[in-house]
Amino acid sequence: MIPFTDEELRPAVEASLEKVKPMLALDGGGMELLGIKNGKVFVQLQGACVGCGSSGQTLKYGVERQLRMDIHPEIEVVNLAVGMEHMMDEIANQA
């Protein structure tokens, strides 16, 4: 269990994501923080990252790894495709 509220996590998550954005930008991609719910960080990959076959690896071994090093080893990152933002609450409540 992550010992922080979603509100407490936000500044740390934003700072951590800033570290990986340059890596994404090198490949023409980007990422937007959509929100944090139940310790899950919801992002939306953008630019060249959308539809890229490596985006799952980027999310797991780039973004999530950085967040886990900086904040907490159990933090989870979920990419929501454009138009799927309404699924945030449902996904956040899944075990």
C-alpha positions in Angstrom: 0.0 0.0 0.0 1.3 3.4 -0.9 1.5 5.6 2.2 0.6 8.8 0.5 -2.7 10.4 -0.7 -3.2 11.0 -4.4 -2.9 14.7 -3.7 0.4 14.3 -1.8 1.8 12.2 -4.7 1.0 14.8 -7.4 4.1 17.1 -7.0 6.5 14.2 -6.7 4.9 12.5 -9.8 5.1 15.7 -11.8 8.8 16.1 -10.9 9.5 12.5 -11.7 7.7 12.6 -15.1 9.7 15.7 -16.1 12.8 13.5 -15.9 11.5 11.1 -18.6 9.9 13.6 -20.9 13.2 14.5 -22.7 13.7 10.8 -23.5 10.3 10.6 -25.1 10.9 13.9 -26.9 14.0 12.5 -28.5 11.8 10.0 -30.4 9.1 12.6 -31.2 6.8 11.5 -28.4 5.4 13.1 -25.3 3.2 12.4 -22.3 0.5 14.2 -20.3 -0.4 13.5 -16.7 -4.1 12.9 -16.6 -4.5 12.3 -12.9 -3.6 10.1 -9.9 -6.2 7.8 -8.4 -5.7 5.1 -5.7 -1.9 5.4 -6.2 -2.2 4.7 -9.9 -0.7 7.3 -12.2 -2.7 7.9 -15.4 -0.9 9.3 -18.3 -1.6 9.7 -22.0 1.2 9.1 -24.4 1.4 11.6 -27.2 3.0 12.2 -30.5 5.1 9.4 -31.9 4.4 7.3 -28.8 0.8 6.8 -29.9 0.5 3.5 -31.6 4.3 2.8 -31.3 5.0 -0.9 -30.7 7.5 0.0 -28.0 5.2 2.2 -26.0 4.4 -0.5 -23.5 8.1 -1.1 -22.8 8.6 2.7 -22.6 5.8 2.9 -20.0 7.0 0.0 -17.9 10.8 0.3 -18.1 11.0 4.1 -18.5 8.2 5.9 -16.9 7.1 3.5 -14.2 10.7 2.6 -13.3 11.5 6.2 -12.8 8.4 6.8 -10.6 9.2 3.7 -8.5 12.8 4.8 -8.0 11.8 8.4 -7.1 8.6 7.8 -5.1 7.5 4.3 -4.1 8.2 0.7 -5.4 4.5 -0.1 -5.8 3.4 2.9 -7.9 1.7 1.9 -11.1 1.4 3.8 -14.4 -1.6 3.4 -16.7 -1.7 4.8 -20.3 -5.1 5.9 -21.4 -5.6 6.3 -25.1 -7.3 9.4 -26.4 -11.1 9.0 -25.8 -10.6 6.6 -22.9 -10.2 9.2 -20.1 -13.6 8.3 -18.7 -12.2 4.9 -17.8 -9.9 6.3 -15.1 -12.2 5.7 -12.1 -13.1 2.2 -13.2 -9.4 1.2 -13.7 -8.3 2.9 -10.5 -10.7 0.8 -8.5 -9.5 -2.5 -10.0 -7.3 -4.6 -7.6 
